[in-house]
Amino acid sequence: MSAPENIVILGAGPTGLGAAYRLTELGHTNFRVIDRNPYIGGLAASFRDPQGFTWDIGGHVMFSHYDYYDRVFDRLMGDEYTLNNRESWVRICGRWIPYPFQNNIRYLPRQEAYECLSGLVKAQSGLGRTPSPAAATNFAEFNDAVFGDGICRLFMRPYNFKVWAHPPEMMSKTWVGERVAVIDVDRALRNVILEQDDFGWGPNNRFKFPLRGGTGEFYRRFGPVLGDRVTLGRTAIAIDHEARVVALDDGSEGRYDHLLSAIPLDILVRDVLRGPVPSHVRGAAASLVHSGGHMVGIGIRRPCPSTRCWMYFPEDNCPFYRVTYLSNYSPHMTPDRDRYYSLLCETSTSGLKPVDGSRIVEDTVRGLIASGLITREETADIVSVWHHSVDYSYPVPSVGRDAALSEIIPWLESRGIHSRGRFGMWKYEVANTDHTLMQGVELVNRLLLGEPETTIGVTYEIAVDGRGEAVHHRAPVAGSGEKRPRPEVVVIPQAAPTPVSSPRTPHA
Ligand SMILES: Cc1cc2nc3c(=O)[nH]c(=O)nc-3n(C[C@H](O)[C@H](O)[C@H](O)COP(=O)(O)OP(=O)(O)OC[C@H]3O[C@@H](n4cnc5c(N)ncnc54)[C@H](O)[C@@H]3O)c2cc1C
């Protein structure tokens, strides 16, 4: 395939930055990145508040599946990162249970532990509400079949509703893969009866985090590499897909041969596309489901009382589903590592789970007290409060999602519009920073080098007239739950990075 002449990239989040970086690496200079935000990074951006605390848009942990992503991180960050052990917990029944919850039910009160075990045995003997995971038609039934009544009542059902802001009956089971820790009955019995811990964290579960500037620092560093090819503070308001022209809110227009869009797919189709769009495509886009989120950062003038990374909260005594000790990720997330610590609290919202944004800070602080994270007295030491809300936080893998995507994505492709990224592709299972950055990279590899994209689950077959046509199907590789075959390692000569240890390396 000959190199496309002019590529316009909408969105300077990880997807757009990955694409732009790869274009630059391949020596292709005829492209432009446009973002409506005045900053780079999209949902992976970070912010420093006036009190000197740094905040992410929700706790971001980097678990890369890709050697390419790792190499870009090493090139841009050098040795300026910390290496942290993952340590996560669940708050339930007034106590802390190591995550994964289902592997550690021995930490529950006896009655609840019994309920969980007996439900698990029943479910996995085919005597539960849903006879088998294969028979499940949605995520709720999948959970019933895998975990049984007890675990579902105590954790899976309430926790998932808190995260997704949609009932698990609305969600499919196809995205689950590596995103939900499943368990077999023998392992559960062994852990309870032999009193074994099954934490799922340790040396193999380490994650890197930028030493300074939060998650967003990595993405900020794409800025100097891309230079004036990035235009910030400009919104794409119209795309004429017949003329292949993008119009921006400053009145300017630009032609493209190929357009990479990381704009939420429903907004792209509903509000931005101009020209005839088939009604089945519009209908499919309108059927996509998402949640929004409130991120509340609480900075406290006290030494950090814990080595934990993040914690899950399934119960209704607090609004948030997850809280991160963000100050444990790097010594530079607060004004002084020895005197301050920070908690980042995430609450989801949707039409089915309304949240009063004007009260979320107050409700979050109340929830922190109710769930035992801070004491009432400690509230006097809160020196910083940060609130950031996003309309699009989680792309919900709804039951009809894949059918909808198979209507929308190929049609857009036929117009030279490649919708990629967390909300561009709407596939939660491949919507982390590594996946999305690689969606951008892989698209460029396809357009310029003719290589197939593997992350998104779309393969391209050359049609008789020579155009690439998309066939949507479940990805056989990364992110769909199947083990990713290890790609060939290409060694790029560079100085070996020296990890900087986190000041409070959690116990392994
Ligand atoms: C609460 C939360 C927790 C997360 N935790 C993790 C984690 O632990 N680990 C991890 O790896 N990932 C995590 N992620 C995911 C990570 O943030 C995403 O993978 C990544 O940001 C997606 O990149 P993107 O480029 O696809 O989309 P985005 O980051 O959303 O970027 C899209 C960009 O498009 C721009 N845009 C939108 N409309 C227009 C328009 N009309 N014109 C111009 N520009 C426009 C936006 O301003 C935005 O900058 C988390 C996300 C959230 C919300």
Ligand as a Chemical Component Dictionary entry (heavy atoms), coordinates in Angstrom:
data_LIG
# 
_chem_comp.id                   LIG 
_chem_comp.type                 NON-POLYMER 
_chem_comp.pdbx_formal_charge   0 
_chem_comp.three_letter_code    LIG 
# 
loop_
_chem_comp_atom.comp_id 
_chem_comp_atom.atom_id 
_chem_comp_atom.alt_atom_id 
_chem_comp_atom.type_symbol 
_chem_comp_atom.charge 
_chem_comp_atom.model_Cartn_x 
_chem_comp_atom.model_Cartn_y 
_chem_comp_atom.model_Cartn_z 
_chem_comp_atom.pdbx_ordinal 
LIG C1  C1  C 0 -10.946 6.547  35.884 1  
LIG C2  C2  C 0 -9.948  5.995  34.897 2  
LIG C3  C3  C 0 -8.965  5.135  35.337 3  
LIG C4  C4  C 0 -8.034  4.605  34.432 4  
LIG N1  N1  N 0 -7.066  3.776  34.889 5  
LIG C5  C5  C 0 -6.127  3.309  34.036 6  
LIG C6  C6  C 0 -5.063  2.495  34.510 7  
LIG O1  O1  O 0 -4.969  2.179  35.691 8  
LIG N2  N2  N 0 -4.134  2.065  33.613 9  
LIG C7  C7  C 0 -4.191  2.409  32.298 10 
LIG O2  O2  O 0 -3.290  2.025  31.544 11 
LIG N3  N3  N 0 -5.205  3.161  31.815 12 
LIG C8  C8  C 0 -6.168  3.613  32.646 13 
LIG N4  N4  N 0 -7.194  4.393  32.172 14 
LIG C9  C9  C 0 -7.365  4.531  30.715 15 
LIG C10 C10 C 0 -6.571  5.632  30.056 16 
LIG O3  O3  O 0 -6.845  6.868  30.620 17 
LIG C11 C11 C 0 -6.969  5.569  28.574 18 
LIG O4  O4  O 0 -6.501  4.365  28.031 19 
LIG C12 C12 C 0 -6.416  6.620  27.701 20 
LIG O5  O5  O 0 -6.440  7.901  28.235 21 
LIG C13 C13 C 0 -7.226  6.617  26.421 22 
LIG O6  O6  O 0 -6.566  7.356  25.460 23 
LIG P1  P1  P 0 -7.339  7.849  24.183 24 
LIG O7  O7  O 0 -6.374  8.653  23.423 25 
LIG O8  O8  O 0 -7.985  6.699  23.521 26 
LIG O9  O9  O 0 -8.539  8.740  24.720 27 
LIG P2  P2  P 0 -8.520  10.044 25.605 28 
LIG O10 O10 O 0 -7.459  10.000 26.613 29 
LIG O11 O11 O 0 -9.938  10.219 26.056 30 
LIG O12 O12 O 0 -8.154  11.174 24.557 31 
LIG C14 C14 C 0 -9.066  11.613 23.605 32 
LIG C15 C15 C 0 -8.755  13.069 23.311 33 
LIG O13 O13 O 0 -9.647  13.522 22.296 34 
LIG C16 C16 C 0 -9.925  14.887 22.552 35 
LIG N5  N5  N 0 -11.163 15.261 21.869 36 
LIG C17 C17 C 0 -12.407 14.801 22.113 37 
LIG N6  N6  N 0 -13.273 15.392 21.276 38 
LIG C18 C18 C 0 -12.563 16.225 20.486 39 
LIG C19 C19 C 0 -12.902 17.093 19.421 40 
LIG N7  N7  N 0 -14.170 17.211 18.984 41 
LIG N8  N8  N 0 -11.921 17.811 18.847 42 
LIG C20 C20 C 0 -10.624 17.697 19.263 43 
LIG N9  N9  N 0 -10.255 16.880 20.272 44 
LIG C21 C21 C 0 -11.210 16.149 20.867 45 
LIG C22 C22 C 0 -10.054 14.939 24.068 46 
LIG O14 O14 O 0 -9.865  16.257 24.550 47 
LIG C23 C23 C 0 -8.970  13.974 24.520 48 
LIG O15 O15 O 0 -7.772  14.649 24.835 49 
LIG C24 C24 C 0 -8.125  4.934  33.059 50 
LIG C25 C25 C 0 -9.117  5.816  32.627 51 
LIG C26 C26 C 0 -10.021 6.339  33.530 52 
LIG C27 C27 C 0 -11.079 7.285  33.056 53 
# 
loop_
_chem_comp_bond.comp_id 
_chem_comp_bond.atom_id_1 
_chem_comp_bond.atom_id_2 
_chem_comp_bond.value_order 
_chem_comp_bond.pdbx_ordinal 
LIG C1  C2  SING 1  
LIG C2  C3  SING 2  
LIG C2  C26 DOUB 3  
LIG C3  C4  DOUB 4  
LIG C4  N1  SING 5  
LIG C4  C24 SING 6  
LIG N1  C5  DOUB 7  
LIG C5  C6  SING 8  
LIG C5  C8  SING 9  
LIG C6  O1  DOUB 10 
LIG C6  N2  SING 11 
LIG N2  C7  SING 12 
LIG C7  O2  DOUB 13 
LIG C7  N3  SING 14 
LIG N3  C8  DOUB 15 
LIG C8  N4  SING 16 
LIG N4  C9  SING 17 
LIG N4  C24 SING 18 
LIG C9  C10 SING 19 
LIG C10 O3  SING 20 
LIG C10 C11 SING 21 
LIG C11 O4  SING 22 
LIG C11 C12 SING 23 
LIG C12 O5  SING 24 
LIG C12 C13 SING 25 
LIG C13 O6  SING 26 
LIG O6  P1  SING 27 
LIG P1  O7  DOUB 28 
LIG P1  O8  SING 29 
LIG P1  O9  SING 30 
LIG O9  P2  SING 31 
LIG P2  O10 DOUB 32 
LIG P2  O11 SING 33 
LIG P2  O12 SING 34 
LIG O12 C14 SING 35 
LIG C14 C15 SING 36 
LIG C15 O13 SING 37 
LIG C15 C23 SING 38 
LIG O13 C16 SING 39 
LIG C16 N5  SING 40 
LIG C16 C22 SING 41 
LIG N5  C17 SING 42 
LIG N5  C21 SING 43 
LIG C17 N6  DOUB 44 
LIG N6  C18 SING 45 
LIG C18 C19 SING 46 
LIG C18 C21 DOUB 47 
LIG C19 N7  SING 48 
LIG C19 N8  DOUB 49 
LIG N8  C20 SING 50 
LIG C20 N9  DOUB 51 
LIG N9  C21 SING 52 
LIG C22 O14 SING 53 
LIG C22 C23 SING 54 
LIG C23 O15 SING 55 
LIG C24 C25 DOUB 56 
LIG C25 C26 SING 57 
LIG C26 C27 SING 58 
# 
